[in-house]
Amino acid sequence: MRVLHVDSGREYRGGQNQVRLLTRELARQADVQQRVITRRGSELSRRVTAAGVLVRDVPWTLGLDPRACWRIVVEALAWRPDIIHAHNSHAVTLAVWARGFLRYTGSPPRLVATRRVVFPVRRASALRRVDIVVAISEAVRATLLAARFPAGEVKVVPSGVDPDEVRRAAAVPFDLRSRLGVADRTPVAVNVAALEPGKDQETLIRAAHAARGTRPDLHWVIAGDGPSHSALAAEVQRLDLANRVHLLGHVQQADALLRESDVVVLSSRAEGLGTVLLHALALGKPVVATAGGGPVDIVPAEGLVPVGDATALAEKVIDALQHPTPFPLPPRFTAAAMAAGVLAAYRSLV
């Protein structure tokens, strides 16, 4: 089986890491050959190449860059893949356009697309023209079925992590409390997410304010960057929390940060899945999350709170500090299980 993966590689976030893990795991299958089309010079290109998977990079500067579309066509004509797997929205559109050219060649490849978000699907979306959509959670599947995708064309395959890899990455000292200027035993709740409205760190900050009376020793760390940074910094100042809530910006060693936390918190309004929770569970950390989409697949009910409820979030974090009981990482959330699920979707088409 020949699989041509396509991802714009505009940034390196959870979705791009899943592409790396998937291609790495599939490379262990004797009957699978792979190539990856992505942006020249991208972090995804570098990491996939380092994992031993062949990359065909391209100058991909626009989201819907015609050069990337043409590269898909040329690669498909020369290599004849059975599957084109598009991993982000721009890749889906370009893959659909490319197959429009390829259908005149006699046997165009089948299209698979991964859907990682719970946003409603537009009527004109290119996603409607693929053969199978891989949904990373039941919440993502529900949005697709609500948009009238045929149930047989939607396969739930959760994202996964390599627990050993996560633990190795976390072994590097982060010196979190030294960076914060606090004592070694100071309790710290950590949020790792992009600073954007959907991640709702505003509720996290309000939870820090609600917890101040009960746990004045508790510090809250928000690691990430994005368009909400200024608004969140202003909210921290407004609630007089500058000495309790710390905006660290982007953190390269996120697993090391998670390892030094006491509890990992995800406050999102709607998550496709929430892979940071998987990293936390792999490290044996207690987690608290809002019940907005994908986290309900990962976190038992006793670790969930309603979306936007700062008081409930504060209470649950305090309870996790007082009674730290990490949840186990379910086996279906490993990289190997994820690759097996995707491979089964491929084989259902070929």
N, C-alpha and C positions, 0 to 999 in steps of 0.2 A: 504494500500500500504506500502510495506517495502522497504526502501532505505538504501543501504550501501554506505557511502561516503568514498573516499580514497584520501588522500593527504599526501605527504612525510613529510610535516612539517619541512623541513630543515631550513627554516627561517620564520619570521613572517612579511610579507609584504602585499601589497594590496590584492593579491589573497587569502591568508590565512584569512584575515579579512572578505573577501566575503564568505568563507566557514562558518565562525562563524555566520555571519548575516543570511545566507541562512538556516542553521540548526536551528538557533533560531526562525526564522519566520515559518519554516515548522513545528516546534514543537507545534505551535498553531493550527495546523490542526488536527481535531479529527481522521481523517482517514489515517494519515501518521505516521508510526513508522520509527525511524532512528537509525543507529549506524555509528560511525566514526572510521576508521582505520587510524592511523597516528603514527608518531615517538614517542617513549617513552620519556617522559621528555620534550617534545617540548612545546613552547609557545602556539601553536595551541591546543595541548592536554589540557593544563591547562585552556585556555579560553573557549573551547567548553564544557569541564566538568563543569566549573563554570556557564555556561548558562543552565545546566541541561540536556545536551544531552549525551547519553551513548557513551563512547570512549573505543575502543579496541586497546590499544597501543601495539607497537611491537618494539624490538630492530632493528631499521631501519638505518643502518650506511652507506651502499652503496646506490647509486641512484637506481639501479635495484637489490635491496636486495632480495634474494630468500626467506628469512624469512617473508618478507612482502607479497610476492606472496602466500606463503603457508598459511598465516593468512587469506588472502582473500578467499582462497579455503575452509579452515576449517569453517570460519564464514558463508560462503554461504551454505555449506552443513548442518550446524547446524540450521541456522535461515531462510533459503530459501528466500532471498530478491527478490523482483520483479525487482529492478533496482540496478545496481552498477554505481555510479556516480564518475568518476575520475576527479580530479580537477587540476592536473598538469601533466607535460609530463611523468615523471617516473611512476606516478600513472596510467596513461593511458596504458603504456606498460605492467605493472604488471597485470592490470585488464584484458587485452586481453589475456595474458598468462594464467591467472587463469580461464577464461571462456573456454579456450581450454581444461582444465581438466574437467570443469563442464559440458561440453556438453554431456558427457557420463552418466550424472545423469538423463537425461530425459527431464528436463525443465530448461536449463541454464538461468540466468537472462539477461535482456536487458542491454546494455551498453550505458551510456551517458557520454560525455566528455566536459569539458569547455575549450575553446580556448581563451586565453587572449592576444596573441601577433599577430603582423602582419608579422612575418617572413614567408617566403615561406615554404610550407609543403613538406617534403621529400617524394619521391615516396614510400619508404619502411616504412613510418611512421605507427606505430600502430594505429594512429588516423583514418586511413582509414578503420579500422575493427570495429568501434563502430556503434551503430544504429542512434544516433543523436549527432551532435556537437552543443553545445551552444556557439555561438559567442557573445562576449560582446559588439560589435559595428558593424556598417555597414562596416567599414574598414576591420575588421577581417573576416567578411562574404565574402567580395570581394576577399581576398586572398585565401579563401577556394574554392570559385567558380572558381577562376583562376586555381586552382590545380585540377579542374574537380571533385569536390565533388558534388553529386546530390543536387540540390537546396532544395528538400524536406527533406533532412537529415541535413540541417543547419538551426538552429533557432536563431534569434537575440534576446538576452535577456540582456539588459544593466546591468552592475554592479550598485549597489545602496548604499545609505547611510541612516542612521537613523538621520535625522536633529536634533532631540532633544538630542540624544546621543552625536552628534558632538558638540552641543552648551554646554552641560554639561562638556565635556572634555576640552573645550576651556576656561571655566570659571576660571581655575587655572592661577594665575599670572605667566607670563613668564619673565617679566622685560627685554624685548628685548633691548631697548635703553640704559638701564643701563649696560647690558652686552657689548654693543658696545662702551660704553663711549661717547654717543652723547646726545644732548639735547632732551627733551621730545617730541617736535614737529617735529623732524627730519623725513623727508619722507623716507620710507623703502620699497623696492620691495623684495619679498621673493620667493625663489624657493625651493621646497621640493621634492627631487628625489634622487635616487641612483646615485652615481658618476660613470657613465659608458658612453661609447661613444654614445650610442643611445639616452641618455638624453641631449646630446649636450650643456652642460654648458659652453663650450668654446664660443659658439655664445652669450650666456648670458653675459659673461665677456667682449666680444668685444662690446656688446650693452652698457654696463656700460661705456666703454671708449668713445663710440660715444655720450653718453648723458652727459658726464662730462662738456662740454662747455656750454650747455643749462641749465642743472640742477646740478651745482657743489655741491649742498646740498644733493643730492640723494644718499642713501646708498643701497647696494645690498647684500642680505644674501642668501647663498646657504647652505641648511641643508641636510645632507646625507653623506654617506661614500661609498667607492667602489674603484675599480682599477684605476680610472682616477684622484684620489686625487692629486698625485704628479704633474701630467701634468697641472692640473688646477691651482695649487698653483704657478707653474712656470710661467704660463701665466699671473696671477695676478701681479707677480713681474715684468715681462717683460714690461707690460703696465703701470707700476707705479701706481697700483690701490690698494695697500695694505691698504690704509686708506679709501677706498670706497667699496671694495668687501670683504666680510667676509665669510670664510669657517668655518661653525660651527661644522661640523662632524654630527654624528647621533644625532637626537633630539628625546627624548622620548615623550615629550609633543608637538607633531607637531600641533595639533589643537590650542593650546594656542599660539604658534608662529604665526600661520596664523591669529588669531584674532587680534594680535598686528601689523600686516602689513598694509600698505596702498594699495598695489596691489600685487596679487599673479601671478607669471609668470611661464609658462611651455615652455621650449625651445626645446623639444624633436624632433628628426628627424622623429621618427615613434612611436606612442603610440597605444597600444591596445585600451585604452579608456582615462585614465588620471583621476583616482579617486580623486587625490588631488584637482582637479578643482571642483569636487562635494562638497568636504569639504569646499572649499573657498566660493562657492555659498551658502551653508547652513549657513555660517557665514555672509553673506551679503557683501562679499568683491569683488571689481572689479577684473577681471581676464584678462590676456593677454596670448595667447597661439599660438604656431606655428600650421599651418594647416597640421600636419603630422599624419594622421590616425584618431583615435578616438576622439580627441578634437573637430573636426568639428561637431560631434553629440551633443556636449554639449554647445559650445560657439557660439553665433551668429557671422555672418561674420565680424561685426565691431570690434570684439575682437580678430580676427585672423590675423596672418602675415605669409608670406612665410617661409618655413623651411630654416634655415641657413642665413637669412637676418638680420644681426645685426643692421643695420641702421633702418630698418622698426620696429624691436623689440623695439629699444630705443625710437623711435617716438611714438609708440603706448603706451608704459609705461608712457611716459611724458604726453600724452594726457589723460590717465586714472587718473593720479595724478591731472591734472588741471580740469578735468570734471568727477569726480568719479560717475559712474552710474552702480551699480551692476546689473548683470543679475539675473533673478529669477531662482531658482532650478526647472527644469521641473519635474512634478510628476512621470514620468516614471523612474526617477533615484533614487527612494527611495528603501529601503530594502524590503518593503512590495511588491512593484511592481515587483522587481527582483524575489522574491520567487514565486509570482503568475505566472510569465512567465516560470520559471523552472518547476513548478508543472504542468503547461499545457503541457510542453514537455514530462514529465513523463507519463501523462495520455494518450498522443497520442500513447504511446507504450504499455500500460497495459490495 
